[in-house]
């Protein structure tokens, strides 16, 4: 019975860690402007904790690639 309860608890908690923990690639972020804006906003709101995370680094790279693409 203990194992069954632990299994249900693990399953319930695993649902809490879905899209937020996904690492977005630079190409994904460049293709989805809303997602890029969301990730960039989160990174800028908490730079101390998030600056070195893969999503923040990829968002910064995507931002610069888009900027370079639009400059003459």
NUMIDO-114569 format. One line per 8 residues: number of its first residue (from 1); their letters; for each residue x, y, z of C-alpha. Coordinates in Angstrom, 3 decimals. Each point is the difference from the previous one (the first is absolute). Layout:
BEGIN
NUM	a	X,Y,Z | ...
REM end
This chain:
BEGIN
1	xxxxxxxx	0.000,0.000,0.000 | 2.879,2.366,0.790 | 1.482,-0.552,-3.437 | -3.325,0.718,-1.650 | -0.321,3.310,1.873 | 3.591,0.930,-0.836 | -0.693,-0.815,-3.649 | -3.052,2.244,-0.058
9	xxxxxxxx	1.909,2.808,1.705 | 2.854,-0.269,-2.492 | -2.435,-0.033,-2.894 | -1.843,3.057,1.327 | 3.217,1.931,0.521 | 1.342,-0.900,-3.424 | -2.899,1.930,-1.523 | 1.306,3.145,1.640
17	xxxxxxxx	3.214,-0.059,-1.981 | -1.024,0.144,-3.610 | 0.426,2.876,-2.414 | 1.862,2.196,2.493 | 2.975,-2.367,0.139 | 0.220,-0.505,-3.755 | 3.143,1.422,-1.529 | -0.893,1.953,-3.129
25	xxxxxxxx	2.466,0.128,-2.858 | 1.107,3.234,-1.626 | -1.937,-0.941,-3.153 | -3.188,-0.667,1.986 | 0.276,3.363,1.693 | 0.686,1.799,-3.279 | -3.081,-1.600,-1.555 | -2.324,0.835,2.914
33	xxxxxxxx	0.164,3.697,0.910 | -2.480,-0.393,2.884 | 2.075,-2.756,1.570 | 3.182,2.040,-0.470 | -1.640,2.993,1.702 | -1.207,-2.188,2.899 | 3.390,-1.633,0.600 | 1.850,3.313,-0.364
41	xxxxxxxx	-2.358,1.668,2.468 | 0.459,-2.779,2.562 | 3.777,0.192,-0.394 | 0.087,3.778,0.402 | -2.281,-0.132,3.054 | 2.359,-2.371,1.835 | 3.476,0.318,-1.527 | 1.858,-1.213,3.078
49	xxxxxxxx	-1.663,-3.394,0.002 | -0.767,-0.477,-3.682 | 2.724,1.733,-1.995 | 2.150,-3.097,-0.449 | -2.859,-2.404,-0.774 | -0.173,-1.531,-3.486 | -3.326,1.670,-0.792 | 1.295,3.472,0.856
57	xxxxxxxx	3.184,-0.518,-1.957 | -1.962,-1.313,-2.987 | -2.448,2.906,0.228 | 2.855,2.483,-0.014 | 1.571,-1.719,-3.019 | -3.351,-0.043,-1.820 | -0.540,3.678,0.767 | 3.402,0.920,-1.438
65	xxxxxxxx	-0.456,-2.175,-3.092 | -3.348,1.652,-0.698 | 1.496,3.427,0.579 | 2.899,-0.693,-2.353 | -2.383,-1.323,-2.616 | -2.015,3.233,0.002 | 2.867,2.490,-0.051 | 1.135,1.240,-3.397
REM end
